[in-house]
Amino acid sequence: MTDKKTTDSNIADNHKQRMQKLKEKVDSRIDNATDERGLLIVITGNGKGKSTSGFGTVARAVGHGLNAAVAQFIKGTWACGERQLLENAGVKFSVMGTGFTWNTQDKEKDIAAAKQVWIKCKELLSDTNLDVVLLDEMTYMLSYKYLDLDDVIETLNNRPKHQHVIITGRACHRAIIELADTVSEVQSIKHAFDNGIKAQKGIDW
C-alpha cells in the first residue's frame, strides 16, 4: 500500500510537470509576440465598469511616465473623481458636458456638442506626444450617428503608430470591433441600481 508521503510526492511531481508544460507554452507565446505598436482597445457591453477600466489603464500609463489625454462623451457637468485625480497628474480632458440624451432632449444640441469634442479628439489622435488617448463613451456617438463612422475609422488608422487608444461604451459598432486589437465585453449579472440603491460618490462617479 502506497504511503501518504509517496502519494504527496507523486502529486507534487505531477503538478510540477503540468506547470512546466504551461510555462513552456506561455514562454513560447511571449517569444513570438515581437510586434510593438499602439493598440486599439475596446471595452463594451452592458455591464458596469467600462469607463472605470479605461481610466484604470490611463492611470497605469501615467504611473509609467506616459502622456495621456481623455475625451468624454455623454458626460454631464457633475464631478468626476477620475478627472479630478488625473488632471492633477497632467492628463488633459475634453468633456462633451451635455449629459445624457434623455436629459438634454435636444438632438441638434447633442450633435453639435459631440462634433466639437470630436474636433478635439482629432487633435489628440494626431499628437505624437500623446501615448494614450481614452475616448470614453464614444460608442454612443456612432450608434446615434452623431459622428461619421468613416471619419472616425480613418482618424484611428492615421494616428501615430505608437499611440494607444481606448474606446468605451455599450453596443460598439462592428467596424470598430473589427479594427480593434483587443476587445473586452463587460456583462451585467446584478446591479445595485436595479434594487433601488442610488449611485454613490466615489463608487459610481
Secondary structure, DSSP 8 states (H G I E B T S, - for coil): ---HHHHHHHHHHHHHHHHHHHHHHHHHHHHH-------EEEEESSSTTHHHHHHHHHHHHHHTT--EEEEESS--SS--HHHHHHHTTT-EEEE--S--HHHH--HHHHHHHHHHHHHHHHHHTT-TT-SEEEEETTHHHHHTT-S-HHHHHHHHHTS-TT-EEEEE-SS--HHHHHH-SEEEE---S--GGGGT----TTTT-
